[in-house]
Amino acid sequence: MSFSHAGNPSIVFYSALPSKNIKFIITHSGDWKNSGVWNESVVVPGAQMSHPDIAYNDSDVPLVSSCGSAFKLIFSYCNGSLWKNQKASGSCYLYTSVAVNPVTKMPAIAYYAGSSDKKLYYTEFDGFTWSWGRCVHKEGGYGKSCSLAFNSSGYPGIAYIQDKTGDLWYAWYSGSSWNRMCVDDVSPYKKVPDVSLAYNRSGCPGISYYDGRNGYPGDLKFAFCRDVSPGLWDIENVYSDSDSGIYNSLEFDPVLDMPCIAFYKEEGTSTASGGSLYYCKKGFSPDSNFSYDVYPGDDSIFVSFSDKTFSQIHVNGYHWDFGDNTTYDGRNPPVHHYKYAGEYIVSLNTTNLFGCDKIVKNITINPFSLFFKDKTRGNAPLTVNFADKSLGMPSVWNLSFGDGEYYNTTGFFPERLSHLYKKAGIYDVSLLTDRDGLSDLKICENAVTADLNTSFDTSILSGKAPLTVSFNDTTKGEPESFRWSIDGIYISDEKNFTYTFALPGLYNVTLNASTGPLSCLCSVKVTVNENSSSKIKRPVRDYADTDASSDGYHGIRENEENKMNKSIVYAYDLNAGDIVSFNFSKGSIKKLSVAVRRHIEKIMFEVESGKKPQENYIRRLSPVYEYENISMKWSPESSLVAASVRFDVNKSWLKRYEKNGENVIFKIYNSKRGVWSGLPVETDGCNDDLCSYSARIPKFSYFAISVEKNTLYMPSNTTDLKAFSDKVKGSNAKRNYAAPYGVSG
């Protein structure tokens, strides 16, 4: 059976009397008419006792497949009032099924064929010829009573019977291969029954078939899968009176999308008694379902409901009950507002032409914990005001401030709750709310940052050398660690400390207080003025490695070491407060000045030019003018308050790397860490050949006179450029010339 585009049912069948013909009948009204030339016609005369099938193409032309004489597969179509027949395959055994591909608009046929081991095949028309038949089920005996149909995507499906066991099978094409599954065990009692496959508008397959597993009489059944990809099948009896449905055909009504079945029913107790042709249809009541999404709103909890009802035909009635004494009639209601958190029973009742269905769901709506704070960051001690903005009318609140303190209350939350963060830090704030056992936890990470506010007091900010100053921390926020430095040189990690400035100058004292990842700097300037001779216990004394004096305070050691770029000076009987200078004639360091902290019986300094430390790995450094190694002997470095050096750099070397001599740096080597660090340098002036610089040194170690990286100076005028080029091309160019950092070759 098939419907024309006008909605008229038509049937093709095998008629044994008065001759073996394939016949076609159609009705144009509510009554079946099988007499008269205009509504009955012969499609294939002299055919085998086969199982024909019918379909309509887009032009509303009926198409018929059947098994003709000599077991040939015959394809027939009507071009008005006459039927045309053509051979689609050279082999066919009784069972055929025809359908039109909705995508290509071309017909295709499923058929049962073979010599001794018969199988299920599929062929399609390309507009000119029929394709070579493709085997769908390779095992023999599978394919009787085959029924072919296409889904809306143009993929074919076939329902068929297994000959020996009588099982009902379904095969479908996925785009690359055929897939198969068993639908039901029908176990026919007498004959191989008809099966019929059709798809509804959603692409879900339905199959009508005869079930003879319980013997005579058998039942007409209908199997329906609600998924496009076959899974579970819903199976129900359609007709159980007498022996019904051994021959049947299924289609879905194109208007109502409901299954319609034409079937043969025996009227007696055996097949010899004869029978009649019947037509039945069924509509499905809707299968109600819905989904929902809960989220916070402005002043209440919002729930968005979406209808997910399944129905083969139009649903003409929706009724929602939200469980809070409110209802709505319509498919998808507007967002619903729940003021209170709790358990709600929500129902949806749907109706179509064939019945109604109701679904009930229990919905749990928890409160939403929300809070407001008027500050997110500030200096400790920091006061932050909190306000509750929770939804769902909670009755219990537990607010954790993140610093170990909590606020718990029941029944009422204050309009404004103030909390003081005494200690600097980054705090996570959380709020737990509850109503009738339903709770929600809101955690805000890094919600409040209380910063350190570093400060310190000094006993005095200016005075004459030697100047002793006490530094006392007054930082707010309870810092955990301290780092004091003077002119960038680390001095102490104590909370408070005292320091004596022995040499005149302007000093920058900095405190870096920290706690966890937070830190804060504070700096002051300390001015140390030069003292008169009356304020110094012993006058400033200068010593030189070339002096030959024997006044008991100094001397030099004349030996082979002095011939190797090493200068040695020493002195005796130095008192606290003395400022002593040592002058050198070799190397770039010309003067070393120290301030004495306490009495020193004897002291010696060695300055070795050109010697660099033994580093564990090669590092790319800035160009180095000269390495210097300064060491102190006979007395510990703690006996000195401060030390500084003055050194000279040749102008011709400076001219290679920078123009004004402003980028010179004095580096000190840290042997424990294996790194070089730059020290502050002051320019003392230049003459025709040399530029002089001075630097304060925190300890005695290896030093390097260098320039900043990437400061290669290129002359701008032609004369200087030529002289520069000639110097580079000279014999000493490779030894003396250093390329800027990052340039090789």
C-alpha positions, 0 to 999 in steps of 0.5 A: 500500500502507498499514498498518492500525493493527494492523500489517496491510498492505493494497493498493488496485489497478486491476483490468481483468478481469473489469471495470474496478474499483478493488479493495482487499485486506488480510491479517491474518496473514503470508500474502497472501490475495486470495480470499474476500469478507471480505478483498477488496472493490470500492472504485470500480466502472467506474473509469478505468485509474488509479493509486489510493492508500490511507491509514488515518485515526485510526479505522483506516478505509481511505481511497482516492483514484482517478480515476473515470468521466469523469475525476473525482477520487473519494474513498472510505472504508469504513464497515464492510463498504461503501465510500462514494464522493464527488467531491473534484474535477471534473478528474483524469487517472489519477494520485492520492494520498491521506494523512491529516494527523496534526495536523488528522486530515483527509484530503488528496489530490495529483492530476494534472489539467488539460485540455491543459497538465496540472499537479500539484495539492493539495486537503484536506478541512476536515470538510465540503467539499474545498478548491479545488485548489492548484497545486504545480508550475506548469510543465506535465507535472509531476505524473504518478505523484504520491505524497502523505505528511505528516511528523509536523509536519503538513506535506505532501510529494509525490513525482512524475515529470516527463512529458517527461524522466522526472525524479523530483521531490520537493516539500514544504510549509514552512508558507508555500510549496511547495519543489521539488527533483529527486531522480534522472533515471529516464528511463522506458523504456516507461511512466510508472512509479509512485513512492511517498513515505513519512516515517519516525518522524524525519520523513525522506523515503523514495521508492520508484520505477522506473528505466528509464534503462538500457532494458529491464528496469528496476530498483526503487530506493529514495531516502532523505534522512537530513535533515528538510530535504531535501539529499543523497539516498542511492539504492540498487537494491532489485530488479533481477531482470526488469522490477521495480517499474514499479508500487510502493508504500512504507510505513515499518513502524510498529514497526521503522521500516524501509521496506517496498515492494509492487511488480509484477514482470513474469515474462517478457520483455515486459509481455504475459507477465504478472507477479506482486505482490511485497512486500519490506522492509529494515532499516538497520544503525546509523550510528555517531557520537559527540561529545566535550568536553574540560575540566579535572578535579580531578586529571586531564583529563576527557572527556565522550562523547555518543552521536550514532548514527543508527538507524531502529530501537532500537540494542541494543548499544554498545561504547566503546574509549577508547584507553587500555586501558579500555572501556565497554558502554553508550550514554553512558559516564560522564566519562572521566579521562585522566591523560596528555596525548597522542593517543588512538584512540577507537572506538564500535561499535553494533549493531541487528537489521540489523547493526553499525557502527563509527566511529573518531576520533583525539582530541588531548588537550593538557595544561591549564596551571594554577598557584596563587599564595599572594598577589595583592596587597601592598606592594612589594617583594612575595614571591609563592609559585607552585605548579604545578597543571597536568593531563596530566603535562607535562614542560616548564614555562615560567613568566613572572612578568610583570616580565621574569623567567622560570622554565624547567624540564624534568622537574620543577617545584618544590613551591614557587617564590618570586619577588620583585616589586621594583618596584610594578606590575600584572603578568600571569603566564603558564604554558606547559606541554608534553608530547611536543609537545602544549602549552597556554598559560595567561595570567592578566591582572592576576594580581599587584599590587605596590603602592607604599609611600610614605614620606619622611624630614624633617630636622626637624618643628618649629622657629621661623620661618623654618624650612628643612626637607629632604624625602627620599623613601624610598618602596619599589617604585621609583616613577617620579614624585613630587608634593610639596604643602604644604597642598594646593598643588603645590610640587615634582616632584623626588624630594627637595627643600628648603623654607623656611617663612617664616610661623608655622603648622601645615603639612601636607606630602604626597608622592604617589608613582606608577608607571603606574596605581598611586599612594600618599600619605604626609603629615606635619605640620610645625610652624613657631613664631613667632620672637623679634625677635632671630631676624629680620634685620629687624622686621616692617613694615606698610605702608598705601596711606593712609600718607604716610611718606617713610622710604624704605621705602614709599609710595603712588601717588596718581593717578586709578587710586586713585579706581577701586577700585585700590590700589597700594603699594610698598616698598624695601630689603627683606632676606631673612627680612623679613615685610612686611604691606601694608594696603589701604583699598579692596575686600574684601582688607584685608591682604597679608603676604609673607615675603622669600626674598632682598634686594629693592631695590624691590617694588610690589603692585596690588590691583584690586577688581571685576575678573575674567578674560576667560574663553573660555567662560561657566561656571556658578559659585557666587555670587561676593561680589567678584573681586580681581586681585593683581599684583606688579611690580618684582621676580619672585615667586621672591624671596618665600617665601610670601604670605597675604591677609586679606579681609572679607565682609559678613554680610548677603551671607553670610546669603543663602547660609549660616548660619554663614559656614563655607562661604566659599572663596577661589578662584584662577584658572589662566589656562593651564588656564582653571579656578578652584581653591579655596584653604584658608580660615581664619576670623579672627572676625566683628563686627556687620557683617563676617566676616574670613578669611585664606588662603595664596596660591601665586601672584598672579593673579585671585581670587574670594571665593565660597561653596560651591555649593547653600548657599542659606540659607532662614530658618526662622522667620516673622519672618526669612523675611518680612524675607528675602522683602522683601529679595528683592522689593526693587529690587536683588533681581535684581542681588544675589540669586543662585539656587543651582546648578542652579535657573533663573528 
